[in-house]
Amino acid sequence: MRLASFIRNNLEVVLQEWEDFAMTIGPLNDASKVELRDHAKAMLLVICADLETAQAVQESIDKSRGNSPEVFGDTAAESHAAERLNSGFSIEELMAEYRAMRSSVLRLWHAEVGQADEFALRDMVRFNEAIDQSLTESIARYSEIHRGSQNLFLAILGHDIRNPLGAIAMGSQLLLHDETLPDRHIRISRQIKSSANRVAEIVADLLDFATTHLGSGIPVTPTPMNFAVESSGIVDELRMLHPACDIRLDVAGNLLANWDRSRIGQALSNLVGNAVQHGVENGIIWISATGHQDEIVWTIKNEGKAISPDELRFMFDPAKRFAIKSATERSGSTSEHLGLGLYVTQAIVAAHGGTIHVTSTALEGTTFTVRLPRGRVTL
């Protein structure tokens, strides 16, 4: 008997084994029969339809590479993942259900057919492909919803922190204007204000990080600007913030552009701040901006230890940069930031239709190169 026919004829038996296994998973201890079975029947029928459909060798190869045919709307596996996530399943528990389904079907079928002929082997391969496809769809949907909820939580958290943080900053500012306070209290107030400003920067990056992951991207409002003037003002501010560093600016060519002034300033500040943090202590930071016919190119360069190829690959992904660190590096570093600034910078550059690239060697140092189309300039 072919596998698809066997599944259809023994659907209730397979579903009962699925149900029995689902009942052993913590979140479903008190679930109803409908909740236990969820989309299992629909998924099995999809698998049967797949087994009964002719498939060329190349189609099988494409499936194995994740290039399965597109399906309109949610698949049964995607809907199942959403329901299991709502039920409190971990991703490991979700995967366990598919392992159990695979085992049940193949074990019951083997007991029925005995020895496997050529057709049985083909069915087995196709069945495993179909299970893997369903599992892939479920994991992708589970991860998508989970990431979305995490980023929404971060966005809400960042927004809620702003009010008490603003109160702290305002209180410290009022104390600084109180001429009756002792010098020691003034110093403490100044430190509170500085720390509040730093937390405000982190919260702003956190909100930008969450917003981009929620699918809306970094919002930009381009207006005509002269980047030569803007970059000079930003660099003057950075020199005041980092007086021990020798920050040098060189501009050349036509630097008129149609960009979001605030966001571009944020991107340049992030890149220079990164150079200060990771460059040689009290070293030189070179900044250049060169106007070409249709684009403006910035470079930000610092001396210092070369960045490893692994770190370069994930330079603009803070989660992966953190993940590749050893346990000692994660717990022992107190000076490292999460790297949200570089992520936000890349998002700002992308929102303007540009690109950002980084190179790092022991001889040449680390250089970030930003290429931005100047846009329609009406100055």
Secondary structure as UniProt FT lines:
FT   HELIX           3..9
FT   HELIX           11..22
FT   TURN            23..24
FT   HELIX           26..28
FT   TURN            29..30
FT   HELIX           33..37
FT   TURN            38..39
FT   HELIX           40..51
FT   HELIX           57..64
FT   TURN            65..66
FT   HELIX           76..86
FT   TURN            87..88
FT   HELIX           91..113
FT   HELIX           118..176
FT   TURN            179..180
FT   HELIX           183..213
FT   TURN            214..215
FT   STRAND          223..226
FT   HELIX           227..241
FT   TURN            243..244
FT   STRAND          246..252
FT   STRAND          256..259
FT   HELIX           261..278
FT   TURN            281..282
FT   STRAND          284..291
FT   STRAND          295..302
FT   HELIX           309..313
FT   TURN            314..316
FT   HELIX           318..323
FT   HELIX           327..332
FT   HELIX           340..351
FT   TURN            352..353
FT   STRAND          355..361
FT   TURN            362..364
FT   STRAND          365..373
//
